[in-house]
Structures are given as C-alpha cells and as structure tokens.
C-alpha cells in the first residue's frame, strides 16, 4: 500500500502561507487510515477547501495515485500566496490539481453542486476576535472567530451543496469548536459521522471527523423537520457516551465504503 505524502520541506514556502503542522498531519493520517475505502469509493472529483501549502491535496493525490484512475483534484484558498505555494507543491510531486483563489467556493457552487465525491477541509478553527476572520495573508488560515466556528459554519452548508450523493467530507475540528454540535448539525442534514483520527497536544485536542450521507439519518432528519422536534434522546446519548472515549460514533460498517 502506498503511503506517500507530500514532502513540503523540499518545496519553497512563503511567510504568509500556513506551513503543515499537527493538524495537517492528522488530516493526512486520517486519509491514509481510510485509503482502502477511498480507493473502493472510486472518487471522480476530490476537493480541498483552504489548501494552504498544498500538503493535504498533494498527499491525497499521491496516496490514491494511479489506482484512482480518472480522479480529478481541485483546491481553493482565499490567500493568493497559498495558491501559488500549492501549485509549486503539486508540480514538485508530479501531480496535478486545479487551484483557484476564492473564498471557500465562491463562484464555483453552481458548477460543482452535487459533484464532489471527496472533500477535505482543515478550516480556520482557532477562537479569535471576530474582526480577524477573513483577514489577509496567513491570519486567514487560523482565525475562526467566536468558538472558532465562524468559517466552519460557513463551510458546512456549502459542503452539503457540493457533495455528491455518495460524497464524503473529512474535517479537522478542535474541542473548542464543539464537534458534537457540528455532528448533530450535520445529522440534521442527513449525514452520519465518525472520528477517524484524534490527536492531542499540550495546546489542543483535534478530531478528524468523516461525514457521509446516510439513509437512516436522512429519514430521521426529514421526520424531525416535519415535526419540528430535537434530535432523539438515543442519538444524543450515543454521541455523548462515545465522544469522551474517542471511539467511532458508529461501529462496524459505516456505510461509507
């Protein structure tokens, strides 16, 4: 099994571009852990929102390689310097992706609606003053506003629009972001979820969460919308009981392979 990842230190960097760190490595580790499922998934279009240095999208293209024949790759970033560094990273590793300077997916939503089979996102998740969100340069890579959720909450509905019926979303979250609430929010849109990788440091506790469309969750979401009710107690109990143990939120066949 290929385990190649992008060697960013071999490629030029920029002072205004976020370099790969523990969150980037954790996201790529999650993709590597799920590589067999990804290959069986046979994605047609893979997309990264907020590509930064290009480490994640390049690593994804490398690890899927020729076995994901026909897969196309797309990456976006609001920071034009990041777009330039990502292009250099891709070229240095002999893989290709379309890289576009835009805010999340602005200008692309209509064309890409329902087409993305795999989406990866390492969002700006650090709690910061709201006025720092969307700033120029490197600050845009981490400034997440109140509870680190300002950009995450913008990304989730866009992801829901862009993902195909069999689309998967891999997202980095911080404990301060209230990932349980994020999962309940996505469940309300018909997505199941599980933790693929958990990573703790002295400063933060990260979870890489995988979301996928799930028939049972969709039926439940429709029923809740029709009756204007909250999530069933059994759902809350399941999430609350499993989350502290950092185990999968759904065991066995997660329906995403």
QUIVEN-V657553 format. One record per residue. N is the residue number from 1. RES is the residue in three letters. PSI is psi as a letter, one per 30 degrees, with the letter a starting at -180 (999 if undefined). Layout:
n,res,psi
N,RES,PSI
N,RES,PSI
This chain:
n,res,psi
1,UNK,k
2,UNK,k
3,UNK,g
4,UNK,k
5,UNK,l
6,UNK,k
7,UNK,i
8,UNK,e
9,UNK,f
10,UNK,f
11,UNK,l
12,UNK,l
13,UNK,a
14,UNK,k
15,UNK,f
16,UNK,g
17,UNK,k
18,UNK,k
19,UNK,l
20,UNK,k
21,UNK,a
22,UNK,e
23,UNK,e
24,UNK,e
25,UNK,e
26,UNK,e
27,UNK,e
28,UNK,e
29,UNK,e
30,UNK,e
31,UNK,e
32,UNK,e
33,UNK,f
34,UNK,g
35,UNK,e
36,UNK,e
37,UNK,e
38,UNK,e
39,UNK,e
40,UNK,f
41,UNK,f
42,UNK,i
43,UNK,k
44,UNK,e
45,UNK,k
46,UNK,k
47,UNK,k
48,UNK,k
49,UNK,k
50,UNK,i
51,UNK,f
52,UNK,c
53,UNK,f
54,UNK,g
55,UNK,e
56,UNK,e
57,UNK,e
58,UNK,e
59,UNK,e
60,UNK,e
61,UNK,e
62,UNK,e
63,UNK,f
64,UNK,e
65,UNK,b
66,UNK,f
67,UNK,f
68,UNK,h
69,UNK,k
70,UNK,f
71,UNK,k
72,UNK,l
73,UNK,k
74,UNK,k
75,UNK,k
76,UNK,l
77,UNK,k
78,UNK,f
79,UNK,j
80,UNK,f
81,UNK,e
82,UNK,e
83,UNK,e
84,UNK,e
85,UNK,e
86,UNK,e
87,UNK,e
88,UNK,e
89,UNK,e
90,UNK,e
91,UNK,e
92,UNK,f
93,UNK,g
94,UNK,g
95,UNK,l
96,UNK,k
97,UNK,k
98,UNK,k
99,UNK,k
100,UNK,k
101,UNK,j
102,UNK,l
103,UNK,j
104,UNK,d
105,UNK,g
106,UNK,k
107,UNK,f
108,UNK,f
109,UNK,e
110,UNK,e
111,UNK,e
112,UNK,f
113,UNK,k
114,UNK,g
115,UNK,f
116,UNK,j
117,UNK,e
118,UNK,k
119,UNK,k
120,UNK,k
121,UNK,k
122,UNK,i
123,UNK,l
124,UNK,j
125,UNK,f
126,UNK,k
127,UNK,k
128,UNK,l
129,UNK,k
130,UNK,e
131,UNK,f
132,UNK,f
133,UNK,k
134,UNK,g
135,UNK,l
136,UNK,l
137,UNK,b
138,UNK,f
139,UNK,f
140,UNK,f
141,UNK,f
142,UNK,f
143,UNK,j
144,UNK,g
145,UNK,a
146,UNK,k
147,UNK,g
148,UNK,g
149,UNK,f
150,UNK,e
151,UNK,e
152,UNK,e
153,UNK,f
154,UNK,e
155,UNK,e
156,UNK,e
157,UNK,e
158,UNK,e
159,UNK,e
160,UNK,e
161,UNK,e
162,UNK,e
163,UNK,k
164,UNK,l
165,UNK,f
166,UNK,g
167,UNK,k
168,UNK,k
169,UNK,k
170,UNK,k
171,UNK,k
172,UNK,k
173,UNK,l
174,UNK,l
175,UNK,e
176,UNK,f
177,UNK,f
178,UNK,i
179,UNK,f
180,UNK,e
181,UNK,e
182,UNK,e
183,UNK,e
184,UNK,e
185,UNK,e
186,UNK,e
187,UNK,e
188,UNK,f
189,UNK,g
190,UNK,g
191,UNK,k
192,UNK,l
193,UNK,l
194,UNK,l
195,UNK,k
196,UNK,e
197,UNK,k
198,UNK,k
199,UNK,k
200,UNK,k
201,UNK,a
202,UNK,f
203,UNK,f
204,UNK,l
205,UNK,j
206,UNK,k
207,UNK,k
208,UNK,j
209,UNK,k
210,UNK,k
211,UNK,k
212,UNK,l
213,UNK,k
214,UNK,k
215,UNK,e
216,UNK,e
217,UNK,e
218,UNK,e
219,UNK,e
220,UNK,e
221,UNK,e
222,UNK,e
223,UNK,e
224,UNK,e
225,UNK,e
226,UNK,e
227,UNK,f
228,UNK,h
229,UNK,l
230,UNK,l
231,UNK,k
232,UNK,l
233,UNK,e
234,UNK,e
235,UNK,e
236,UNK,e
237,UNK,e
238,UNK,e
239,UNK,e
240,UNK,e
241,UNK,e
242,UNK,e
243,UNK,e
244,UNK,f
245,UNK,f
246,UNK,h
247,UNK,l
248,UNK,k
249,UNK,f
250,UNK,k
251,UNK,l
252,UNK,b
253,UNK,j
254,UNK,g
255,UNK,g
256,UNK,g
257,UNK,999
